Amino acid sequence: MIFQSWLHYLSEYNLGCLFVFFLIENLTLIYLSVILAKIIEYENTKLSKKDRKWIIATLFCNTVITLLGFELYQYEIIKIDFSPSLFSVLFDTLILIVVMDFFMFCFHFLAHYLKWFSPIHKLHHTHVETSVYSLYVLHPIETLGFGCIWLFSITILDFNYLSIIIYLILNLAYGIFGHLKTDIFPKFWYNNNITKWISTTKFHSNHHKNESHNFGFYFTIWDKIFKTII
């Protein structure tokens, strides 16, 4: 198994080398997200000086979370299923998306309504008109909070390694699309009986304009259940 062998290969390096490796990995993901955004809406992809320090802070926090996740895997606290089962991949991917979406909805809701947390989350909402950089303009406490939710989710349940990879790709893609100014979702998406339950660019954009609604990330169902949708 290539992925399993790669993890074993990384285990031979010390924490310093691993931190640098994961730093480069996370920096690459930021660059790829910016390149994708530039392709979709070039004029809305300009980085302001005041946002740079927060993006750098998010980069370092994400690197810490990646390193912590790897160490938890090394100590077998996080267990990964390396079986090639297609059913396992599809089922685990679905469960992982639903579980993470619910936890992040709760975390996001609390970020707006806890007195001590709300000022921290306000940083992200300095971007009323969003761009790809809005995804990374987060207070370190919030970034680490989302990271802990991720590590907790893959600790309590054993997920297939391909499901983890697929989820991380989808999560990054949705983070990018959710913060674009351009709505990339077609009109039928909002009326179809299946896709109308899935979040869109407009859905999250409305949250930045009206902070008391639309707390979900991938689905609209939690907002409908808790009556926080517009």
N, C-alpha and C positions, 0 to 999 in steps of 0.2 A: 504494500500500500504506500503510494508515493507520499501522500500527506502525512501519514504516520511516521514514515522514515524521515521526513523533513523536520518534524517536531523532535524526533530523537536526535537528529543532527544538531539542532539548535541547543539542545540540552547540554552539549559539550562546552558551550561558551559561558563566560562569567556574566554577572548582572550588568556590568558596564557595557560590554559588547552587545548584549541583548537590548539594552536601552537604546543604544545608537541605532541598531538594526530596526527596532520597532518605531523609533523616531523617524527614520527615513521612510518606512512603510506608511506611516500616518501622514507624513508630509506629501508623499506621492499621491495619496488619496485626495488630499486637499487640492493639489494641482490638477488632478484629473477632473474633479468636480468643477473647478473654475474653467477649465478648457471646455467642458460640456456646456456650461452656462454661457460662455462666450459664443459658442456655436448657435445657441438658441436665441440669446438676446445680448448681443455684444455691447450695446450702448448702456445696458443696465449692469455692467460688470466692471465697475470702477471701485477700487479699494481706497477708502479714506484713511488718513493718518491716524485718526483717533481709534479706528477699529483694529489696527495692526497688533497692538499689544494684547488685545483680547483673543485674537486668532492664534497668536503665538502661545498664549496661556492655554487655550483649548488644545492645541497641538501637544503640549507637554502633558496635560492631564490625560488625554487619550492614550498617549504613550505609556503613562503610568498604569492605566487600566489594562492595556494590552499586556504589559509585563506582569502585572499581578495575575491576570487570567492564565498566562503561561505557567507561572509558578504554582498556581492552584492545580493546574493540570499535572505538573511534575509531582506534586504531593498527592495526586489521585483524589483530590477533593472535587475537582471537576472531572467527570468521566465522559468520554466521547465514544459513541458507537461507530466503529469503522466498517460495519457490514455494508455490502453493495446492494442491499434490498431497495428496490424502487418504491415499494409501498412504505417502507420505513422513511425514506427521504421525503416523499410527498406528505405523509402524515405528520412527521416531525416538523417539517417546514410550516405547515398550517398551524399546528399547536404553538410553535415558537412565535409566530406572528401574532396570534390571538393573545397569548399570555403576555408578550411584551407590550402589545398595544393597550391592554387593560392596565398593567402596572404603570405605564408611562402616562396614560390618561389620569390616573389617580395622582401621580407625582406632579403632573402639570397643573391639575386642579388645585392641589395644595400650594403650589408655587404662587398661585394668584390670591389665595385666601388665608394663608398663614401670615400673621403680622410680621414675623421675623424673616420669612422667606420672600414675601412680595417685593421688598426693595431690591433683593438680589436678582429676582427674575426681571425686574424693570429694565435691567441692562439690555436684555434681548429685545425688549419692546421699544428701545430707542430707534429701532428700525420699523417705523410705521409702514413705509414703502420698502418692501423687502427685495433682497437680491441674494445671490448664492452665498455672499459673505455673512448674511444674517444667520445662516446655519451655524457659523462658528463664533459669532459674537455672543458668548455666554460667560457668566461668572464661573470661575473655577469650581465653586461649591456645587453649582448646578451641573456642570460637566461631569464631575466626580459622582454626583447623585445618579445621573443617568447611567454612568458606567457601572455603579454598584447594582443597579436594577438588572443590568445585562448579566453581570457575573452571578448574581443571585439566581436568575432564571435558568442559566445553564448549569447551575450547581444542584438545584433541587430536582431537576429532571435530566436524564441522559439523552442527549440528542445526537442524531447522525451527523457526522462531520460535514457531509455535503449540505445538509439542512442549515448548519451554522454558516457555511460559506454563502449559500443562497440568501439567507436572511440578511447577512451583512451587506451584500450587494443591493438587495431591495431597500434596506434601511437607508443606505447612502443615497440611492436614487430618489427615494421619496423625500429625503431631507432636502435634496437639491430642487426637485420639482415643486415641493411645498413652499419654497421660498423664492421662486421665480416671480417676476412681475407678469410675465406672459403665461396665460392659462393654456397649457398644452393638451388639456383633456377635451375631446370632441363633445358636441352638444348632446349627443345621444346618451353620454355617460351619466347625465343628471336625471334621465327619465327611465333608463333601463332598470328592470326589477332586480337585477343582480349588481350592476356596477354602481347604482345610486347609493349603495351601502359602503362604497369605497371612497376614501378621502380624495380630494382634488387640490390643485393649486389654489383655486378660488376659495375653497373651504378654509384653508389655513390663512390665506390672505385676509379673509374676513375676520379671523381671530385677531390679527395684528391691528385691525381697525376697530374692533369691538372686543375688548379683552375678557368680557364676561361670558363669552360663548365660544363654541368650537374648540374643545380641548383635546380632541382625539388626534391621532397621528395617521393611522392606516385606514381606520374604519370610522363611519359616522354613528355606528350603533350605540356606543356608550353615551354620546351626547343626546341621542334620541331617548335612551332609557332614563337619563338623569335630567332631561329637558333643558339642556344647555346649548341647543343647536339653533342656528339661524340660517 
